[in-house]
Amino acid sequence: MQLKPRKRKAHTKSRAGCIACKHQHTKCDEGRPRCGRCERLDIDCVLGPPPSSASSSRQTASRPPSQELASPTRPHVAEPLHILDLELLHNYSFDTYATFLGKGLDHDVFRTKLVQLGFKHTYVLHALLAISALHMHYKDAARTSLPTTAAEHFDSALHLAQSTMGHVTEEDAIAMFFFSSTTAVYALAKDYSNPYSHLTSASDPVDDFVLYFNLTRGVHTIVRHHWPFLEHSWIGPLFKDQASVASPAGPASDYPRVLELQELLQACEGDLRETYAHALDRWLAYMAVLETTAEAEIHLLLVWPIEVDAEVLTLLSCRDPFALIILAHYAVLISLRPNAWWAAGWPVKILDAIIRSLDPEWYRFVEWPRAKINHHDLSLFGDQAPSIDVEMVN
């Protein structure tokens, strides 16, 4: 008897059955939306992986774990870290911020909250990085590229802030206040961190100082409608020292030349006399606070220019002798805070420029500022050093 070869039974195992059938090792009819068994048992029917998934899973399992995190949709491109910007932020957070503080201010305001504000208003962050770059250059003049980095950050800050300047809301007020303040600081720090820089600079320190005055006054102009809000916000402590200089000024008799200058002002016309008298009165008030109160805040140096009349700026531009003498006395206020690195070079430079602009008959009115600033030699003048008399030259 001849045996017929047995035919091999066709394989009917489901390879794309549902997970429930696979767990029960039961053939799945692969019905949709539910297979017959899941329909009969009234349970969820979830499809298993496609046939190719096994090989795909084996390939995936063989890949290094780090590759699993890579995006499969685009080629890997290593994004460079801006190490210098990170260094600038670190320098600000651990060093620069403290140079704007006195004993009465919470460090958290400048070190933490202001940086967090910069993450929301990026023009503030750019401004902080610009100031930090200038501070790093002040500490290490060998890093000659830092002023350029500062200028790039400040230009970015200015570009981003312009859209907000025209219509500052309460939400923007704190950010715009700090941006405007750092603008004034930047104007001083960018060229005058070196007290001898005026020897090679083509600009005039008096004109540059007029620009600084205008920028400082712009702080109040931009946010003036929100000033009450600022005073009661988390930056309110910044304004507490201003109350100490709001009181009547101290006696001018402590400064004989100022007293004599006040007497000379009586010969000026009414409006002009009031402008000069107010500026001197405010100087006396600030002098009394900064000279006698060690913990008085450095930011008060930015406030006096806001309080003087705008006419003083015009008179300075015209090199009016009374205005120049008042400016020489303001330089003394700066010298009382030598840790204000951003203005450290100004007292010497501004006084040199003032003496050059004055006629000899006015020299004696700047002798006290000159002595107070400890500028006893005239080496900065070179061969053209003026001879300053302590007596009036008639």
C-alpha positions as CSV (number, residue, x, y, z in Angstrom):
1,M,0.0,0.0,0.0
2,Q,1.5,3.3,-1.1
3,L,1.3,6.0,1.5
4,K,0.4,9.4,0.3
5,P,2.6,12.2,1.6
6,R,0.9,14.2,4.3
7,K,0.2,17.7,3.3
8,R,1.6,20.3,5.7
9,K,-1.3,22.2,7.3
10,A,-1.2,25.9,6.4
11,H,-0.2,28.1,9.3
12,T,-3.2,30.1,10.5
13,K,-1.7,31.7,13.6
14,S,-2.6,35.3,13.9
15,R,0.3,37.6,13.8
16,A,-1.7,40.8,14.1
17,G,-4.2,39.7,16.7
18,C,-5.4,41.7,19.7
19,I,-3.4,41.7,22.9
20,A,-6.2,40.0,24.9
21,C,-6.2,37.0,22.6
22,K,-2.4,36.8,22.7
23,H,-2.4,36.8,26.5
24,Q,-4.8,33.8,26.4
25,H,-2.9,32.1,23.6
26,T,-6.1,32.1,21.6
27,K,-6.4,32.5,17.9
28,C,-7.7,36.0,17.1
29,D,-10.0,36.4,14.1
30,E,-8.7,40.0,13.8
31,G,-12.1,41.4,13.4
32,R,-12.6,45.2,13.6
33,P,-13.4,47.2,15.6
34,R,-13.4,44.2,18.0
35,C,-12.5,40.7,17.3
36,G,-15.0,37.9,17.8
37,R,-13.7,36.8,21.2
38,C,-13.5,40.4,22.6
39,E,-17.0,41.1,21.2
40,R,-18.4,38.0,22.9
41,L,-16.8,38.8,26.2
42,D,-17.5,42.5,25.8
43,I,-14.0,43.6,26.6
44,D,-11.6,46.2,25.1
45,C,-9.9,45.0,22.0
46,V,-6.5,46.5,21.5
47,L,-4.4,45.6,18.5
48,G,-0.9,44.3,18.9
49,P,2.1,45.7,17.2
50,P,2.5,45.3,13.4
51,P,4.4,42.3,12.1
52,S,7.5,44.4,11.5
53,S,7.5,45.7,15.1
54,A,9.5,42.7,16.4
55,S,12.5,43.4,14.2
56,S,12.0,47.1,14.8
57,S,12.0,46.5,18.6
58,R,15.2,44.5,18.3
59,Q,16.8,47.3,16.4
60,T,15.7,49.8,18.9
61,A,16.9,47.7,21.8
62,S,20.4,47.6,20.3
63,R,20.6,51.4,20.0
64,P,22.5,53.3,22.8
65,P,20.2,54.9,25.4
66,S,21.5,58.4,24.4
67,Q,20.2,58.0,20.9
68,E,16.7,57.2,22.1
69,L,16.5,60.9,23.2
70,A,17.4,62.2,19.8
71,S,14.7,63.6,17.5
72,P,14.0,61.2,14.6
73,T,12.5,64.0,12.5
74,R,15.6,66.1,12.0
75,P,19.4,65.6,11.8
76,H,21.3,66.3,15.0
77,V,22.9,69.7,15.1
78,A,24.8,70.7,18.3
79,E,23.6,74.2,19.3
80,P,26.5,76.2,20.7
81,L,26.2,77.6,24.3
82,H,26.8,81.3,24.6
83,I,29.4,80.9,27.2
84,L,30.2,84.6,27.5
85,D,26.6,85.5,28.1
86,L,26.5,82.9,30.8
87,E,29.6,84.4,32.3
88,L,28.1,87.8,32.2
89,L,25.0,86.6,33.9
90,H,27.0,84.9,36.6
91,N,29.1,88.0,37.1
92,Y,26.0,90.2,37.5
93,S,24.3,87.8,39.9
94,F,27.4,87.4,42.2
95,D,29.2,90.7,41.9
96,T,27.8,93.5,39.7
97,Y,24.4,93.6,41.4
98,A,26.0,94.4,44.8
99,T,27.7,97.5,43.5
100,F,24.3,99.2,43.2
101,L,23.3,98.5,46.8
102,G,23.6,100.2,50.2
103,K,22.9,98.6,53.5
104,G,19.2,99.4,53.4
105,L,18.2,97.4,50.2
106,D,17.3,93.8,50.0
107,H,19.9,92.0,47.8
108,D,17.2,89.8,46.5
109,V,15.7,92.7,44.6
110,F,18.7,93.2,42.4
111,R,20.2,89.7,42.4
112,T,17.1,87.5,41.8
113,K,13.9,89.5,41.1
114,L,15.5,91.8,38.5
115,V,17.0,88.8,36.6
116,Q,13.6,87.1,36.7
117,L,12.1,90.3,35.4
118,G,14.6,90.1,32.5
119,F,13.4,86.7,31.5
120,K,10.0,88.2,31.0
121,H,11.2,91.5,29.5
122,T,14.3,90.6,27.5
123,Y,15.4,94.2,27.0
124,V,16.0,94.3,30.8
125,L,18.2,91.2,30.6
126,H,20.2,92.6,27.7
127,A,20.7,95.8,29.6
128,L,21.9,93.9,32.7
129,L,24.4,91.9,30.5
130,A,25.7,95.1,29.0
131,I,26.3,96.6,32.5
132,S,27.9,93.3,33.6
133,A,30.3,93.3,30.6
134,L,31.4,96.9,31.4
135,H,31.9,95.9,35.0
136,M,34.1,92.9,34.0
137,H,36.1,95.2,31.7
138,Y,36.5,97.6,34.6
139,K,37.9,94.8,36.7
140,D,40.1,93.3,33.9
141,A,41.0,95.9,31.3
142,A,42.9,93.2,29.4
143,R,39.6,91.7,28.1
144,T,39.4,94.3,25.4
145,S,36.4,92.8,23.6
146,L,34.1,93.3,26.5
147,P,33.1,96.9,25.7
148,T,32.0,95.7,22.2
149,T,30.0,92.9,23.8
150,A,28.4,95.5,26.1
151,A,27.5,97.7,23.1
152,E,25.9,94.8,21.3
153,H,23.7,93.9,24.3
154,F,22.7,97.5,24.9
155,D,21.8,98.0,21.2
156,S,19.6,94.8,21.5
157,A,18.0,96.2,24.7
158,L,17.3,99.5,23.1
159,H,15.8,97.9,20.0
160,L,13.5,95.7,22.0
161,A,12.5,98.4,24.4
162,Q,11.5,101.0,21.8
163,S,8.1,99.4,21.1
164,T,7.2,99.8,24.8
165,M,8.5,103.3,25.5
166,G,5.7,105.2,23.8
167,H,2.9,103.5,25.8
168,V,4.2,102.2,29.1
169,T,1.5,100.3,31.0
170,E,1.6,99.4,34.7
171,E,2.7,95.9,33.7
172,D,5.7,97.3,32.0
173,A,6.5,100.1,34.5
174,I,9.0,98.3,36.7
175,A,10.8,96.8,33.7
176,M,11.0,100.2,32.0
177,F,12.1,101.9,35.2
178,F,15.1,99.5,35.5
179,F,15.9,99.7,31.7
180,S,15.9,103.5,31.9
181,S,18.1,103.5,35.0
182,T,20.6,101.1,33.4
183,T,20.7,103.3,30.3
184,A,21.9,106.2,32.5
185,V,24.5,104.0,34.1
186,Y,25.6,102.6,30.8
187,A,26.1,106.2,29.5
188,L,28.6,106.9,32.3
189,A,30.3,103.5,32.4
190,K,30.9,102.8,28.7
191,D,33.6,105.5,28.2
192,Y,34.7,106.6,31.6
193,S,35.7,103.6,33.6
194,N,39.3,104.7,33.0
195,P,40.1,108.0,34.7
196,Y,42.7,108.8,32.0
197,S,40.5,108.0,29.0
198,H,39.7,111.6,28.2
199,L,43.3,112.1,27.0
200,T,42.5,110.1,23.9
201,S,38.8,110.8,23.7
202,A,37.5,113.3,21.1
203,S,34.3,114.0,23.1
204,D,34.0,116.7,25.7
205,P,33.2,115.4,29.3
206,V,30.8,118.3,29.9
207,D,28.8,117.5,26.8
208,D,28.8,113.8,27.7
209,F,27.6,114.7,31.1
210,V,24.7,116.7,29.7
211,L,23.7,113.5,27.8
212,Y,23.9,111.5,31.0
213,F,21.7,114.1,32.7
214,N,19.1,113.9,29.9
215,L,19.1,110.1,30.1
216,T,18.7,110.1,33.9
217,R,15.8,112.6,33.6
218,G,14.3,110.3,31.1
219,V,13.8,107.6,33.8
220,H,11.2,109.8,35.4
221,T,9.7,111.0,32.1
222,I,9.1,107.5,30.8
223,V,7.4,106.1,33.9
224,R,6.1,109.3,35.5
225,H,2.4,108.3,35.2
226,H,3.2,105.1,37.2
227,W,5.4,106.6,39.9
228,P,2.9,106.0,42.8
229,F,2.6,102.3,41.6
230,L,6.4,102.0,41.6
231,E,6.7,103.4,45.1
232,H,4.3,100.8,46.5
233,S,5.6,97.9,44.4
234,W,8.4,95.4,45.3
235,I,10.9,98.1,44.2
236,G,9.5,100.6,46.7
237,P,12.6,100.4,49.0
238,L,14.6,102.1,46.3
239,F,12.7,105.3,46.9
240,K,13.0,105.4,50.7
241,D,16.2,107.3,50.8
242,Q,14.7,110.0,48.6
243,A,12.7,111.1,51.6
244,S,15.9,112.0,53.4
245,V,16.9,114.5,50.7
246,A,13.4,115.9,50.4
247,S,13.8,117.9,53.5
248,P,15.2,121.5,53.4
249,A,18.9,121.7,52.6
250,G,21.5,122.1,55.3
251,P,23.2,125.5,55.9
252,A,25.4,126.8,53.1
253,S,27.7,128.2,55.8
254,D,29.4,124.8,55.9
255,Y,30.7,125.5,52.5
256,P,31.9,129.1,52.3
257,R,32.3,129.3,48.6
258,V,28.8,128.0,48.1
259,L,27.6,130.7,50.4
260,E,29.5,133.3,48.4
261,L,28.1,131.9,45.2
262,Q,24.6,132.2,46.5
263,E,25.3,135.9,47.3
264,L,26.6,136.4,43.7
265,L,23.4,134.9,42.4
266,Q,21.4,137.8,43.7
267,A,22.6,139.8,40.8
268,C,21.1,137.4,38.3
269,E,17.6,137.8,36.7
270,G,14.7,136.3,38.6
271,D,14.1,133.0,36.7
272,L,17.7,132.4,36.3
273,R,18.4,133.1,39.9
274,E,15.7,130.6,40.9
275,T,17.2,127.9,38.7
276,Y,20.6,128.3,40.2
277,A,19.3,128.6,43.8
278,H,17.2,125.5,43.4
279,A,20.1,123.4,42.0
280,L,22.4,124.6,44.9
281,D,19.7,123.9,47.5
282,R,19.2,120.4,46.2
283,W,23.0,119.8,46.2
284,L,23.2,120.9,49.8
285,A,20.5,118.4,50.7
286,Y,22.2,115.5,48.9
287,M,25.6,116.5,50.2
288,A,24.3,116.4,53.8
289,V,23.0,112.9,53.3
290,L,25.8,111.3,51.3
291,E,28.6,112.9,53.4
292,T,27.2,112.0,56.8
293,T,25.3,108.7,56.1
294,A,27.6,105.9,55.1
295,E,24.7,103.6,54.2
296,A,22.9,106.1,52.0
297,E,22.2,104.3,48.7
298,I,24.4,104.8,45.6
299,H,21.4,105.2,43.4
300,L,20.9,108.7,44.9
301,L,23.6,109.8,42.5
302,L,21.0,109.3,39.7
303,V,18.3,111.3,41.5
304,W,19.9,114.7,41.8
305,P,20.0,115.3,38.0
306,I,16.2,114.6,37.9
307,E,15.5,117.3,40.5
308,V,17.4,120.2,38.9
309,D,15.6,122.4,36.4
310,A,16.0,121.4,32.7
311,E,17.4,124.9,32.1
312,V,20.6,123.8,33.9
313,L,21.4,121.4,31.0
314,T,21.1,124.3,28.5
315,L,23.3,126.5,30.6
316,L,25.9,123.7,30.8
317,S,25.9,123.3,27.1
318,C,26.6,127.0,26.8
319,R,29.4,126.7,29.4
320,D,27.8,129.1,31.8
321,P,30.2,129.6,34.7
322,F,27.5,129.2,37.4
323,A,26.3,126.0,35.9
324,L,29.8,124.6,35.5
325,I,30.6,125.4,39.2
326,I,27.4,123.6,40.3
327,L,28.5,120.6,38.1
328,A,31.9,120.6,39.8
329,H,30.1,120.3,43.2
330,Y,28.0,117.4,41.8
331,A,31.3,115.7,41.0
332,V,32.0,115.8,44.7
333,L,28.8,113.7,45.3
334,I,30.1,111.1,43.0
335,S,33.5,111.1,44.8
336,L,31.8,110.3,48.0
337,R,30.8,106.9,46.7
338,P,34.1,105.4,45.3
339,N,32.5,102.0,45.0
340,A,30.3,103.4,42.2
341,W,32.6,101.9,39.6
342,W,30.4,103.0,36.8
343,A,31.1,106.6,37.7
344,A,34.6,106.2,39.2
345,G,36.4,108.1,36.5
346,W,34.0,111.0,36.3
347,P,35.0,113.4,39.2
348,V,38.6,113.9,37.8
349,K,37.6,114.2,34.2
350,I,34.6,116.5,34.7
351,L,36.6,118.8,37.0
352,D,39.5,119.0,34.4
353,A,37.0,119.9,31.7
354,I,35.3,122.5,33.9
355,I,38.6,124.2,34.8
356,R,39.5,124.4,31.2
357,S,36.2,126.1,30.4
358,L,36.2,128.6,33.2
359,D,37.9,132.0,33.1
360,P,40.5,132.5,35.9
361,E,38.3,134.7,37.9
362,W,36.1,131.7,38.7
363,Y,38.9,129.3,39.7
364,R,38.5,129.8,43.4
365,F,34.9,128.5,43.3
366,V,36.2,125.1,42.2
367,E,39.1,124.9,44.6
368,W,37.0,123.1,47.3
369,P,35.6,120.5,44.8
370,R,39.2,120.0,43.6
371,A,40.5,119.4,47.0
372,K,37.6,117.2,48.0
373,I,38.1,115.0,45.1
374,N,41.8,114.7,46.1
375,H,42.9,116.1,42.7
376,H,45.9,117.9,44.1
377,D,48.2,117.6,41.1
378,L,47.5,118.9,37.6
379,S,49.5,116.2,35.7
380,L,46.4,115.4,33.6
381,F,46.6,118.8,32.0
382,G,50.0,118.3,30.5
383,D,51.9,121.4,29.4
384,Q,48.6,123.4,29.4
385,A,48.0,123.1,33.1
386,P,46.1,126.2,34.3
387,S,47.3,128.1,37.3
388,I,44.5,128.0,39.8
389,D,44.6,130.9,42.3
390,V,42.7,130.8,45.6
391,E,42.0,134.5,45.2
392,M,39.8,136.3,42.8
393,V,41.6,137.5,39.7
394,N,40.4,141.0,39.0
